[in-house]
Structures are given as C-alpha cells and as structure tokens.
C-alpha cells in the first residue's frame, strides 16, 4: 500500500511513495548495523563536520523544504521556514556541544582512577509524527547521531516527502548509508522492527495510544524507550499579569502550527479578578485571526492536517457546546475546499464534556476562571497529562509558585512553552517519559559505563 501525501488546503494528492518490502526493511537494518560499527568510533570532530554540513545544506534549501512541509501537512509557509531554520540551528548546536555533554566524568573512589563514560549503544528506531515533519525528527536525531548512534526512522504516513528529504539530506551531506535511514512501513510492521535484535532502543513522539503500544513492545523486548506524548498544557494568567503582553501570546500559543502542537497552550486558566479583561481581549484577538491559504503571508491559520483530524475536532467542539459550553468565537466548521477550522474560544466547559477531558488538537482554546492562583494551579494540574505549562505574571511570588507546583516537564514564565536545544524536553504523567535535547537527551541512548582502576 503506497504512502500518499494530500495537500490539506487543496485536498489534492501531492505524491505517492511505495511501501518498503520486508526484504528492504531487513536490508535497511543490516546497513544501519554495519554503519554503526564505524560511526561509533568516529571522532566528535568528524561527526560534527558532517552535521554542520547537513545544517548548511538545509539552510540553503529552506524555501524548498518549507513549501514541501506546507504542502504535506498545511502549516503556514512562514512557520515551515522557521521550523527548517530551527532544525539547522539545533544541528549546529549539538555539533558544537555534544562532546562536552558526553565527556568522561571522573569520580573519586578508593581506586587510582574511576569514573563514568557515555558510550553509544547502536541502532535506534524512531517513530515520528506529522505535525513538525522536520523538527521532531531532528530534535531526536541530532543529539542521538552526534552521540555515536545511528537512526532508523518510520515517519508519519502523510508526510512521506519530508521523510525522504531528511534521509537524502544526510546522505548528500556525506553521512554513510545507514547512519540516518527512512523506512516506509505501516503501523502493523513496527512490532517486528522493535523486536529485531539489531535495534537497541526505541523513541516515539505521538499519541498516548501509540505510546502505550510502543512502550509495551519495547518492554517485551527489553529495549530502552523514550516517549514524548500528548499534552493539555495550561496557560495560567495571574493577578499581576501584563495583559497587553499575555493576550497576543495566548493567541500565538493556541494557534501555533494551526493548533496542532503537543506543547500548544490548550487550557487558559485566569484568576477571577482579571478574567473579564482577558476573556474580552482574547476572544476579540482570536476572532481576528485570518484563516486561509497557508502559502499566503497574510494567513495566520492554515488548515488542519486531514479531513479526519478536522472532523474529529469539530465533533469534540459541537458535542461540548451541546453539553453546555459556550463559544465566544468560532465553533462552526466553514464550507469550501480544504480542512479548515476557525480559531475558537470556549467557556463554561463542563468537566465531563469532550472539551473538558480530552486533548483538542486544533485551534480551540478552553478558558477557565479560578478564584486565585492556588485554585488556578489546582485546575492546571487536574489533568492526566503533564507536558508543559506557562505562567503569566509580573510578581515573583506568582512566578515561583507556578514553577514549583505545576506538574509538568517544562514551565515557562511570560513566554510560550517551546523546545530549545539547551534545555531538556519531555513530560510527566501520561505525557511520557525520558528526555530529548540538552545533555539529558544526548545521553538517553548511551551506556553510562562505570570504570574503576585499582
């Protein structure tokens, strides 16, 4: 069965790619296994030289790959170009810093010399999502490959062009075949790859359901596993918030990537004394977001990735309104071509409605009013997920309380939650485990090997 990419703005087929046969997948794993034997002993300088070359090549092709991302999953062209540039920046960062991150550590013991080494472990299998077709892969691959491992990845079936581009990017940059390999395989074939003895670790970015499945398979086969799953990130507005700064960022936080981001703010929790002001300004700003062609520079919100994704979001919203939620703006699916859904603000959302207990993967904001900061933090934590969260306040006490008490993997104050190479990225609770980026991410698939010399 071929892998087909469909332009979500025009609903036209972009391209088709044939699935790899079992024999081709076996050959890919064998090539990766052989490549690892040479790559693991390559110097950090040699690895860095190739990684920087890949970054330079990517930078030279930003408009081309940006248009590819937009055509396959609908993100705005400006957002797609920004994603490509962020990938190149991150590749450069790990080319420069991984050697220091994995530097042998000395530990004082009764021996003459002792400490810890961080050695690469082998072939890492990655299952990647469609919403950030380049970034999610590079976020995992740059530190993993710089650490001396090799990567075989299965990308989402609706962004096959991006998957092929990434494999070709590394090959054109001088990496040996097998260091970075794409395989076009259906979900049903993932289990055999995870179970293959040549694979030593597994990483997945995706849904909670996919995470449970991959974690079970990894556990059965005793493979190290890193999971970055969904989120329902809180955007907490404190009493001391600068509303002129918070409201525009609230809009950006909700509609970034057309609302299809794990770390997009989804629940907006405002203390009562500032709620009226926030609701009025936020609803007005969301209603002004321009919905349209993602290649148009004036567009603020493009289509959702697919008809099924758009229809699921529309059903979540309509059923929640039927249960008592109120739409201050949006909430109705537009007609015409393309998988569009407008920027929407919901209030008075019943806890047992779909918008009250499910992740909304699209440009729909749910606003709650809390009596004070203590209740706001309680509401923020009242979710099975724990990826990221933000606090908007000028008062240091409010900021510090949120940083200490939010049950998430990332807390940002007066800034929208973002991933950056300097800081570890990952969540708690049902948002997964393990970390990407920073030294923590670079070490995830290394063997922390202790040594002791008497």
Secondary structure, DSSP 8 states (H G I E B T S, - for coil): --EEEE-TTT--EEEEE----HHHHHHHHHHHHHHHHHHTTS-HHHHHHHHHHHHHHHHHTHHHHHHHHHHHH---HHHHHHHHHHHHHHHHHHHHHHHHHT--EE---SSSEEEEEEEE--EEEEE--STTTTHHHHHHHHHHHHTT-EEEEE--TT-HHHHHHHHHHHHHTT--TTSEEE----GGGHHHHHHSTTEEEEEEES-HHHHHHHHHHHHHTT-EEEEE----EEEEE-TT--HHHHHHHHHHHHHGGGG--TTSEEEEEEEHHHHHHHHHHHHHHHHT--B--TTSTT-SB---S-HHHHHHHHHHHHHHHHTT-EEEE--S---SSS-----EEEES--TTSHHHHS---SSEEEEEEESSHHHHHHHHH-SSEESEEEEE-S-HHHHHHHHHH--SSEEEESS-----TTS-B--EETTEES-BSHHHHHHTTEEEEEEEE-
